[in-house]
Amino acid sequence: MSIERSQRGLSLIELIVAIVIIGVALAGVLSVLNQTVRHSADPLIRKQALAIAEALLEEVSLQPFTWCDPDDANAATATGYASCTVAENNLAPEAGEVRGAFDNVNDYNGLATTTNISGTGAAAYTANVSVAQAGLNGIAADAALLITVTVTAGGETIELQGYRTRYAPNGLP
């Protein structure tokens, strides 16, 4: 008489091999998870750099883009640099002007500044502004400026660009 076995189980060797395989796989997954958690603060640096770049681009874009210096008596009526007593045709601030006293988009070209967001400790973010004449969809190069803001922090670099055009005809506020 033969006895048939309807149940089949795992041998001790099969069980040990399965535990080893699961252990190695679990170690790999936990290693990746550990690296991910360790570097989870990195997006904070990127978001803060982006916020600085957006704020600086907005600051520059909101400045007048006129033929004449806004303090010039002809600024409201000038239709070209020749109409101005003090023309705004240099991509640099006038002598003695510093950020906070800039009165035209051109003045921001070459600006370099540092910040640390919170206002204390060493500056962690470096921002640079470049302003260049650039034609835009049929708008002449002398009537459109390409503003580039680059913010660097650690290994992160954020670059934003925007255009500012001369309109109505001077862009005087």
C-alpha positions as CSV (number, residue, x, y, z in Angstrom):
1,M,0.0,0.0,0.0
2,S,1.4,3.4,-1.0
3,I,0.7,6.6,0.8
4,E,0.3,9.7,-1.4
5,R,1.2,13.0,0.0
6,S,-1.2,15.7,-0.9
7,Q,0.8,18.5,0.8
8,R,4.2,19.7,-0.1
9,G,6.2,22.1,2.0
10,L,9.5,24.0,1.7
11,S,12.7,22.4,2.7
12,L,15.1,24.2,5.2
13,I,17.5,25.0,2.3
14,E,14.8,26.6,0.2
15,L,13.6,28.7,3.2
16,I,17.2,30.0,3.9
17,V,17.7,30.9,0.2
18,A,14.4,32.8,0.1
19,I,15.3,34.7,3.3
20,V,18.7,35.7,1.9
21,I,17.2,36.9,-1.4
22,I,14.6,38.9,0.4
23,G,17.2,40.3,2.8
24,V,19.5,41.5,-0.1
25,A,16.5,43.1,-1.9
26,L,15.3,44.8,1.3
27,A,18.8,46.2,1.9
28,G,18.9,47.7,-1.6
29,V,15.5,49.3,-1.2
30,L,16.4,50.7,2.2
31,S,19.7,52.1,0.9
32,V,17.9,54.0,-1.9
33,L,15.3,55.3,0.6
34,N,18.1,56.4,2.9
35,Q,19.7,58.4,0.1
36,T,16.4,60.0,-0.9
37,V,15.6,61.1,2.7
38,R,19.1,62.4,3.2
39,H,18.8,64.7,0.2
40,S,15.2,65.7,0.6
41,A,16.1,69.3,1.7
42,D,17.8,70.0,-1.7
43,P,14.5,71.2,-3.3
44,L,14.4,73.9,-0.7
45,I,17.6,75.4,-2.1
46,R,16.2,75.2,-5.6
47,K,12.9,76.8,-4.6
48,Q,14.6,79.6,-2.7
49,A,16.9,80.3,-5.7
50,L,13.9,80.4,-8.0
51,A,12.1,82.8,-5.6
52,I,15.1,85.1,-5.7
53,A,15.4,85.0,-9.5
54,E,11.7,85.7,-9.9
55,A,11.8,88.6,-7.5
56,L,14.9,90.1,-9.2
57,L,13.5,89.6,-12.7
58,E,10.3,91.4,-11.6
59,E,12.2,94.2,-10.0
60,V,14.2,94.8,-13.2
61,S,11.1,94.4,-15.5
62,L,9.1,97.0,-13.6
63,Q,11.7,99.7,-14.2
64,P,11.1,102.3,-17.0
65,F,12.6,101.6,-20.4
66,T,12.9,105.1,-21.8
67,W,15.0,106.9,-24.4
68,C,16.0,109.5,-21.9
69,D,17.0,109.3,-18.2
70,P,13.6,109.6,-16.4
71,D,15.0,112.8,-14.7
72,D,15.5,114.4,-18.1
73,A,12.9,117.0,-18.9
74,N,12.4,115.5,-22.4
75,A,11.8,112.0,-21.2
76,A,8.0,112.2,-21.6
77,T,8.2,113.4,-25.3
78,A,11.4,111.9,-26.6
79,T,11.1,109.6,-29.7
80,G,14.8,108.8,-29.9
81,Y,18.1,109.3,-28.1
82,A,18.8,112.5,-30.0
83,S,15.8,114.1,-28.3
84,C,17.4,113.7,-24.8
85,T,19.6,115.8,-22.7
86,V,20.7,112.7,-20.9
87,A,20.2,109.6,-23.1
88,E,19.7,106.1,-21.6
89,N,21.6,104.3,-24.3
90,N,24.3,102.7,-22.1
91,L,23.7,99.3,-20.7
92,A,25.1,100.3,-17.3
93,P,24.0,102.6,-14.4
94,E,24.9,106.3,-14.5
95,A,27.8,107.5,-12.4
96,G,26.9,107.3,-8.7
97,E,23.7,105.2,-9.2
98,V,23.4,102.1,-7.0
99,R,20.7,99.5,-6.7
100,G,17.7,101.1,-5.0
101,A,18.4,104.3,-7.0
102,F,18.3,102.7,-10.4
103,D,15.8,104.4,-12.6
104,N,15.9,102.4,-15.8
105,V,16.1,98.8,-16.9
106,N,19.6,99.5,-18.5
107,D,21.0,100.3,-15.0
108,Y,20.7,96.7,-13.9
109,N,23.2,95.3,-16.5
110,G,26.1,93.7,-14.7
111,L,24.4,93.8,-11.2
112,A,25.8,91.1,-8.9
113,T,24.3,90.6,-5.5
114,T,24.4,88.0,-2.7
115,T,21.7,87.1,-0.1
116,N,20.9,84.3,2.4
117,I,17.1,84.7,2.4
118,S,16.9,84.8,6.2
119,G,19.1,87.9,6.7
120,T,21.6,86.3,9.0
121,G,24.8,84.3,8.5
122,A,26.8,83.9,5.4
123,A,25.3,84.7,2.0
124,A,24.4,81.4,0.3
125,Y,22.8,82.7,-2.9
126,T,24.6,84.8,-5.6
127,A,22.5,86.6,-8.2
128,N,23.7,88.1,-11.5
129,V,21.8,90.3,-13.9
130,S,22.5,90.7,-17.6
131,V,20.6,93.1,-19.8
132,A,21.2,93.0,-23.6
133,Q,19.5,94.5,-26.7
134,A,17.6,91.8,-28.5
135,G,15.1,92.1,-31.4
136,L,11.8,90.4,-30.6
137,N,9.3,89.3,-33.3
138,G,9.7,92.4,-35.5
139,I,10.6,94.8,-32.7
140,A,13.9,96.5,-33.3
141,A,16.8,95.6,-31.1
142,D,17.0,99.1,-29.6
143,A,13.4,98.8,-28.5
144,A,13.6,95.4,-26.8
145,L,15.9,94.2,-24.0
146,L,16.6,90.6,-22.9
147,I,16.9,90.4,-19.2
148,T,18.7,87.3,-17.8
149,V,18.9,86.6,-14.1
150,T,21.1,83.8,-12.9
151,V,21.0,82.7,-9.2
152,T,23.6,80.2,-7.9
153,A,23.5,78.4,-4.6
154,G,25.8,75.4,-3.9
155,G,25.4,73.1,-6.9
156,E,22.1,74.6,-8.1
157,T,21.9,77.3,-10.8
158,I,18.6,78.8,-11.8
159,E,18.4,81.1,-14.9
160,L,15.4,83.1,-15.8
161,Q,14.9,85.3,-18.9
162,G,12.4,87.9,-19.7
163,Y,11.9,90.7,-22.3
164,R,11.2,94.3,-21.7
165,T,10.1,96.4,-24.7
166,R,9.8,100.1,-25.2
167,Y,6.2,101.2,-25.7
168,A,3.9,104.3,-25.8
169,P,6.7,105.4,-27.1
170,N,8.9,105.9,-24.1
171,G,7.7,103.6,-21.3
172,L,7.8,106.4,-18.8
173,P,5.6,105.6,-15.8
